[in-house]
Amino acid sequence: MMKKIFTYTFILVLLLTLTGCWGKRETENLAITSAIGIDQLNTGGKVMYKLSAVVLRPGNQGGSSKDSTSESEQSYEVVESQGQSLEEAVQNMTPKVPRVIFFAHAQVLILGRAVCEGNLNETLDYLLRYPPIRLRSKIYVAKGNAFELLQAKPTMESDIGKEIYGLGGYGKIQSYGIEEITLKDFSKKVMTPGIDAWAPVLEVSVSDKLKKENNLIINGLALFKTEKLGGWLNNTETQGFVLAKGEAKQGSQTVSIADLGQIACLFNEKKAKISVQIDQEKRITADIMVKIRGELVESGSYPLNSLEDFQRAETALNQTLEAHIRSAFKQAQESESDIFGIGRLVEIKDKALWDSIKEQWPKMYSEAAINVKADSIIIRDGLLSKTFSGKLKK
C-alpha cells in the first residue's frame, strides 16, 4: 500500500514540473520575414534609423516569382519604418502589418553605407541582443541604402530575401570571387584586436534594359577598420583574398600566356597558409602560400603538345594568382583594414611585441611587407588530349 502511495505521489510531482505551451504563436498569425535592411538617416541634424523587412505573403509561396505570380500578385511586401532607435523602428513597423512580425526567419541582414560609416557598434549591439535575430544570418553591405536594394526584383526565387541568400550560398560554391559571412563571425571580427571585419557588397544590376528590371549581384567586399567602413575590394581583389584565406570552394581562372593564347583552369582542391616573420628591428613580413590543383577546361589556341607547354601554363597561372593576392593585400593596407588577420598572427608569435605595438598597429600594418608564393598543378586536361583546331590531327 505504501509503495502505491509513493508511486502516485512521485507521478503527481512529475506532472507538476511539466510546462504548458503558454507562449505559443500560431503560424497563421505570423508575418514571416526573409530579409532585413538597416539604414541610417540624418534628418535636420537628428540621427534616425530606417528599418526595412521583406514580409512574405501567406499562401503565395513556392515556385519562382516570375512563373507563379504576376507583379500584382507579388509573393512578398517590403515594409519600412523609422525610429530614433532600432527598437523604436521595430515597434513603429508593427501597426503596418496585420500579423505578428516574425524576424527569426530572416536569413539576410543588409547594412546601408551610412550605418557602416556611423553607428555600427550600436547596430551590432542591438542585433546581438535582440533574441529573434539569428546569429547565422548572412551580413551584406550596400554602397547606398539597404531599402533600395530590397526593391530589386528576384530573377528565380519567390522573394528577394531568398534570392540574396542563394546568391551568396550557391555563388560561394561555384566561384571564388564570392564570399559570405554570418552575423556571429562578423561581430567577432569587429570585437577582436588584430583582425578586421569584411562583408560582401550587394549592388543593383540592370540585367534586361528592355524590361527595365533591376536585379541584384554580389560585387566585391566591404572592408572595415575596427568598427568603421574603411574601403572596398573589387571582384579580382576579392578572389585574391579568398584564395589567401583558403576559403575558396571552387573556382576558375583564365590566363594569357605570352603571344601563344590563353587557358582556363577549373580548380576544386586548394590549400593556403598565412604566417608572419619578425626581424631584429621588429619589422613584420607576411608570408602567404597557396597550393592549387585543377584541370584544364579551355585551351583556346594555346598548344598542349608537351610537358613544357603545361609547365608554361602553370607558371602563368601562378603569376596571375600571386598578382590577385598582392592586389588584395595592398588595397587592404591602404584601407588600414587587417582582414588577413596579420595582427592576430603577430600576437600569437610574440605577445610582448604585440602589447607594445597594438595601439599603432593600423599604421604598422599598412607598412608591412608581403611574400606571396602560388604553386599550381594542372592534373588533368579534360577530354581532349590536343588543342582543337578545326580538324583534329593525330
C-alpha positions, 0 to 999 in steps of 0.5 A, a space after each residue: 500500500 505504501 509503495 502505491 502511495 509513493 508511486 502516485 505521489 512521485 507521478 503527481 510531482 512529475 506532472 507538476 514540473 511539466 510546462 504548458 505551451 503558454 507562449 505559443 504563436 500560431 503560424 497563421 498569425 505570423 508575418 514571416 520575414 526573409 530579409 532585413 535592411 538597416 539604414 541610417 538617416 540624418 534628418 535636420 541634424 537628428 540621427 534616425 534609423 530606417 528599418 526595412 523587412 521583406 514580409 512574405 505573403 501567406 499562401 503565395 509561396 513556392 515556385 519562382 516569382 516570375 512563373 507563379 505570380 504576376 507583379 500584382 500578385 507579388 509573393 512578398 511586401 517590403 515594409 519600412 519604418 523609422 525610429 530614433 532607435 532600432 527598437 523604436 523602428 521595430 515597434 513603429 513597423 508593427 501597426 503596418 502589418 496585420 500579423 505578428 512580425 516574425 524576424 527569426 526567419 530572416 536569413 539576410 541582414 543588409 547594412 546601408 553605407 551610412 550605418 557602416 560609416 556611423 553607428 555600427 557598434 550600436 547596430 551590432 549591439 542591438 542585433 546581438 541582443 535582440 533574441 529573434 535575430 539569428 546569429 547565422 544570418 548572412 551580413 551584406 553591405 550596400 554602397 547606398 541604402 539597404 531599402 533600395 536594394 530590397 526593391 530589386 526584383 528576384 530573377 528565380 526565387 519567390 522573394 528577394 530575401 531568398 534570392 540574396 541568400 542563394 546568391 551568396 550560398 550557391 555563388 560561394 560554391 561555384 566561384 571564388 570571387 564570392 564570399 559570405 559571412 554570418 552575423 556571429 563571425 562578423 561581430 567577432 571580427 569587429 570585437 577582436 584586436 588584430 583582425 578586421 571585419 569584411 562583408 560582401 557588397 550587394 549592388 543593383 544590376 540592370 540585367 534586361 534594359 528592355 524590361 527595365 528590371 533591376 536585379 541584384 549581384 554580389 560585387 566585391 567586399 566591404 572592408 572595415 577598420 575596427 568598427 568603421 567602413 574603411 574601403 572596398 575590394 573589387 571582384 579580382 581583389 576579392 578572389 585574391 583574398 579568398 584564395 589567401 584565406 583558403 576559403 575558396 570552394 571552387 573556382 576558375 581562372 583564365 590566363 594569357 600566356 605570352 603571344 601563344 593564347 590563353 587557358 582556363 583552369 577549373 580548380 576544386 582542391 586548394 590549400 593556403 597558409 598565412 604566417 608572419 616573420 619578425 626581424 631584429 628591428 621588429 619589422 613584420 613580413 607576411 608570408 602567404 602560400 597557396 597550393 592549387 590543383 585543377 584541370 584544364 577546361 579551355 585551351 583556346 589556341 594555346 598548344 598542349 603538345 608537351 610537358 613544357 607547354 603545361 609547365 608554361 601554363 602553370 607558371 602563368 597561372 601562378 603569376 596571375 594568382 600571386 598578382 590577385 593576392 598582392 592586389 588584395 593585400 595592398 588595397 587592404 593596407 591602404 584601407 588600414 583594414 587587417 582582414 588577413 588577420 596579420 595582427 592576430 598572427 603577430 600576437 600569437 608569435 610574440 605577445 610582448 611585441 604585440 602589447 607594445 605595438 597594438 595601439 599603432 598597429 593600423 599604421 604598422 600594418 599598412 607598412 608591412 611587407 608581403 611574400 606571396 608564393 602560388 604553386 599550381 598543378 594542372 592534373 588533368 586536361 579534360 577530354 581532349 588530349 590536343 588543342 582543337 583546331 578545326 580538324 583534329 590531327 593525330 
